[in-house]
């Protein structure tokens, strides 16, 4: 029997079944990149736009879009995820920041950013 997707375990894939994330893996490497994935299917009934970037200006642009989506809503829900460096000793630093509002998501790869 197939496992049903749950809110805790998202099973997202691009609608064209191609892997656009192949060129994003840059642990320990500093470089600028921005990749936008549109039409990422989530649970077969929702689609997401995901912007993956290491460029601070692009992250600012997407954060502004996220803020506009919230607008004057009386109830504001923002999904947040932070991944930290795997250093053995403190201080650990944020390596990846994820923000989502509705169907728009930002994945900001801080550890790969050339400038801050």
Secondary structure, DSSP 4 states (H G I P E B T S, - for coil): -PPPP-SSS--EEETT---TTGGG--TT-----EEEEEEEEETTTEEEEEEEE--HHHHHHHHHHHHHHHTT-SS---EEEEEE---SSSPP-EEEEEEEETTEEEEEEGGG-S--
